Amino acid sequence: MENAEVREQRRDSAESYLYTDHYTDHHKQIQNTFGQPPAAADQEDIVSEEIHITDQAILVLKHLNQLTGAKYTTAKSTLQNIRARLVDGHTLEELKLVVEYLVDRWLGTKWAKHLNPEAMFKPVKFPGNLLAATAWHDGGRKPEQARSAPAACAERDAAYRRFIGNSLPLQNPGELETLARTEASKAGVRTMQPSYAVPAWNRIWADCAQRLNGGKAA
């Protein structure tokens, strides 16, 4: 249970969002329409709504951290675009769906650098991301790897088990496995949930195989 100090911090955070113009014209309209600060009761309602939006934004951020192994903090600049999309009227579930879709597509690829709140929830990008995520969900959430390489790769899967410690390591692993382990370590694959770690490993493996093959698909 949160104490009075924590509640006050959340209130201060919400009020700091309320009187900025970072997100939409909504808050500016409150001041421009009435020409004076809102009454105390109205202000309490507005602050409560801002706290609710901030809490939801934090849940989205935690979801991103859990799926990717990232450690984004709840700084105002980090939450800014997430909050803006919630203020626009999008739901918590929609934002989480976009996170899951983009993680499935980008984790373990050169696009992984875009798995950050600023890029994922940009106003010009989010509608398209949500549309694609919804189609992905309605289509059964098929992993990217399942479409690009339907045939199972026994060598790849065995190497993954060795990578996460579920199988004894080889004394002299091959060049492909060595490179894949290095890249997977950089990407933090070991810290990911299994449902995202396996596709990430598969993409890294395919990318490394292509690099070792002189840029040609394996």
C-alpha positions as CSV (number, residue, x, y, z in Angstrom):
1,M,0.0,0.0,0.0
2,E,1.4,3.4,-0.9
3,N,2.1,5.9,1.8
4,A,1.2,9.6,1.9
5,E,4.6,10.6,0.5
6,V,4.3,8.4,-2.5
7,R,0.8,9.7,-3.2
8,E,2.0,13.2,-3.0
9,Q,4.8,12.5,-5.4
10,R,2.4,11.0,-7.9
11,R,0.1,14.1,-7.5
12,D,3.0,16.4,-8.1
13,S,4.0,14.5,-11.2
14,A,0.4,14.6,-12.5
15,E,0.2,18.4,-11.9
16,S,3.5,18.9,-13.6
17,Y,2.0,17.2,-16.7
18,L,-1.2,19.2,-16.4
19,Y,0.4,22.6,-16.8
20,T,2.6,21.8,-19.8
21,D,1.9,21.8,-23.5
22,H,3.9,18.7,-24.5
23,Y,1.0,16.5,-25.6
24,T,-2.1,18.0,-27.0
25,D,-4.1,21.2,-27.0
26,H,-6.4,19.8,-24.4
27,H,-4.8,21.5,-21.4
28,K,-4.3,24.8,-23.2
29,Q,-8.0,24.8,-23.9
30,I,-8.8,24.5,-20.3
31,Q,-7.0,27.7,-19.6
32,N,-8.0,29.6,-22.8
33,T,-11.7,28.8,-22.5
34,F,-12.2,29.8,-18.9
35,G,-9.5,32.5,-18.7
36,Q,-8.7,31.6,-15.1
37,P,-7.5,28.5,-13.1
38,P,-10.3,25.9,-12.6
39,A,-12.2,25.7,-9.3
40,A,-10.6,23.6,-6.6
41,A,-13.1,20.7,-7.1
42,D,-12.6,20.8,-10.8
43,Q,-8.8,20.9,-10.4
44,E,-9.0,17.8,-8.1
45,D,-10.9,15.9,-10.8
46,I,-8.4,16.9,-13.5
47,V,-5.4,16.0,-11.3
48,S,-7.0,12.6,-10.5
49,E,-7.4,11.9,-14.2
50,E,-3.8,12.9,-14.9
51,I,-2.6,10.5,-12.2
52,H,-4.7,7.7,-13.8
53,I,-3.1,8.5,-17.2
54,T,0.4,8.5,-15.7
55,D,-0.3,5.1,-13.9
56,Q,-1.4,3.6,-17.2
57,A,1.6,5.0,-19.0
58,I,3.9,3.4,-16.4
59,L,2.2,0.0,-17.0
60,V,2.9,0.3,-20.7
61,L,6.6,1.2,-19.9
62,K,6.9,-1.8,-17.5
63,H,5.5,-4.1,-20.2
64,L,8.1,-2.9,-22.7
65,N,10.9,-3.4,-20.1
66,Q,9.7,-6.9,-19.3
67,L,9.5,-8.0,-22.9
68,T,12.8,-6.6,-24.0
69,G,15.0,-6.6,-20.9
70,A,15.3,-2.8,-21.1
71,K,15.5,-0.6,-18.1
72,Y,13.6,2.6,-19.1
73,T,12.8,4.7,-16.1
74,T,9.6,6.6,-15.4
75,A,11.1,10.0,-16.2
76,K,8.7,12.6,-17.6
77,S,10.5,12.6,-21.0
78,T,10.2,8.8,-21.2
79,L,6.5,8.8,-20.5
80,Q,5.7,11.8,-22.7
81,N,4.7,10.0,-25.9
82,I,2.9,7.2,-24.1
83,R,0.8,9.6,-22.1
84,A,0.0,11.6,-25.2
85,R,-1.5,8.6,-26.9
86,L,-3.6,7.8,-23.8
87,V,-4.8,11.4,-23.8
88,D,-5.7,11.0,-27.5
89,G,-8.1,8.4,-26.4
90,H,-6.2,5.1,-27.1
91,T,-6.6,2.4,-24.5
92,L,-4.0,0.7,-22.3
93,E,-4.7,-2.5,-24.1
94,E,-4.0,-0.9,-27.5
95,L,-0.7,0.5,-26.4
96,K,0.4,-2.8,-24.9
97,L,-0.6,-4.5,-28.2
98,V,1.6,-2.2,-30.2
99,V,4.5,-3.0,-27.8
100,E,4.0,-6.7,-28.3
101,Y,3.8,-6.4,-32.1
102,L,6.9,-4.2,-32.4
103,V,8.9,-6.4,-30.0
104,D,8.0,-9.4,-32.2
105,R,9.1,-7.6,-35.3
106,W,12.2,-5.7,-34.2
107,L,13.8,-7.5,-31.3
108,G,17.1,-9.1,-32.3
109,T,17.2,-7.1,-35.6
110,K,18.9,-3.8,-36.6
111,W,15.5,-2.2,-35.8
112,A,15.8,-3.0,-32.1
113,K,17.2,0.5,-31.5
114,H,13.7,1.8,-32.2
115,L,12.2,-0.2,-29.4
116,N,12.0,2.9,-27.2
117,P,8.9,4.9,-26.0
118,E,9.8,8.0,-28.1
119,A,10.0,6.1,-31.4
120,M,7.2,3.6,-30.8
121,F,4.5,6.1,-29.8
122,K,5.3,9.0,-32.1
123,P,2.0,10.7,-33.2
124,V,2.9,10.2,-36.8
125,K,3.8,6.6,-36.4
126,F,1.4,5.2,-33.8
127,P,-1.8,4.9,-36.0
128,G,0.1,2.8,-38.5
129,N,1.7,0.7,-35.8
130,L,-1.7,0.1,-34.2
131,L,-3.3,-0.9,-37.5
132,A,-0.5,-3.4,-38.2
133,A,-0.6,-4.7,-34.6
134,T,-4.3,-5.2,-34.8
135,A,-4.0,-7.2,-38.1
136,W,-1.2,-9.2,-36.5
137,H,-3.3,-10.0,-33.5
138,D,-6.4,-10.9,-35.6
139,G,-4.2,-13.1,-37.8
140,G,-3.1,-15.3,-34.8
141,R,0.0,-13.4,-33.8
142,K,2.3,-15.4,-36.1
143,P,5.9,-14.8,-35.3
144,E,8.1,-13.1,-38.0
145,Q,10.4,-16.1,-37.9
146,A,7.6,-18.6,-38.5
147,R,6.9,-16.9,-41.9
148,S,10.5,-16.4,-43.0
149,A,11.8,-19.8,-42.0
150,P,9.1,-22.4,-41.5
151,A,11.4,-25.4,-41.4
152,A,12.9,-26.1,-38.0
153,C,16.6,-25.6,-37.6
154,A,18.0,-28.3,-35.2
155,E,21.4,-26.7,-35.1
156,R,20.0,-23.3,-34.2
157,D,17.6,-24.7,-31.5
158,A,20.4,-26.8,-29.9
159,A,22.7,-23.7,-29.9
160,Y,19.9,-21.7,-28.2
161,R,19.6,-24.4,-25.4
162,R,23.3,-24.2,-24.9
163,F,23.2,-20.4,-24.8
164,I,20.6,-20.2,-22.0
165,G,22.3,-23.0,-20.1
166,N,19.8,-25.8,-20.7
167,S,22.4,-27.9,-22.4
168,L,26.1,-28.5,-22.0
169,P,28.3,-26.1,-24.0
170,L,30.4,-27.4,-26.9
171,Q,34.2,-27.3,-26.4
172,N,34.7,-25.8,-29.9
173,P,31.5,-24.1,-31.1
174,G,31.3,-23.2,-34.7
175,E,31.8,-19.7,-36.1
176,L,28.0,-19.2,-36.5
177,E,27.2,-20.2,-33.0
178,T,30.0,-18.1,-31.6
179,L,28.8,-15.0,-33.5
180,A,25.1,-15.6,-32.6
181,R,26.0,-15.9,-28.9
182,T,27.9,-12.7,-29.0
183,E,25.1,-10.8,-30.7
184,A,22.4,-12.4,-28.5
185,S,24.3,-11.3,-25.4
186,K,24.5,-7.8,-26.6
187,A,20.7,-7.8,-27.2
188,G,20.0,-9.1,-23.7
189,V,18.2,-12.2,-24.9
190,R,18.9,-14.1,-21.7
191,T,16.8,-11.5,-19.7
192,M,13.8,-11.7,-22.0
193,Q,10.7,-13.7,-21.5
194,P,10.9,-17.1,-23.3
195,S,8.1,-16.2,-25.7
196,Y,10.2,-13.3,-27.0
197,A,13.7,-14.7,-26.4
198,V,13.3,-17.6,-28.8
199,P,12.1,-15.5,-31.8
200,A,14.9,-13.0,-31.0
201,W,17.5,-15.7,-31.0
202,N,16.1,-17.1,-34.3
203,R,16.4,-13.7,-36.0
204,I,19.9,-13.2,-34.6
205,W,20.9,-16.7,-35.9
206,A,19.5,-16.0,-39.3
207,D,21.1,-12.6,-39.5
208,C,24.5,-14.0,-38.4
209,A,24.2,-16.9,-40.9
210,Q,23.6,-14.4,-43.7
211,R,26.5,-12.2,-42.7
212,L,28.8,-15.2,-42.6
213,N,27.4,-16.3,-46.0
214,G,28.5,-13.0,-47.6
215,G,25.1,-11.3,-47.4
216,K,23.3,-14.2,-49.1
217,A,20.3,-15.7,-47.3
218,A,21.1,-19.1,-45.8
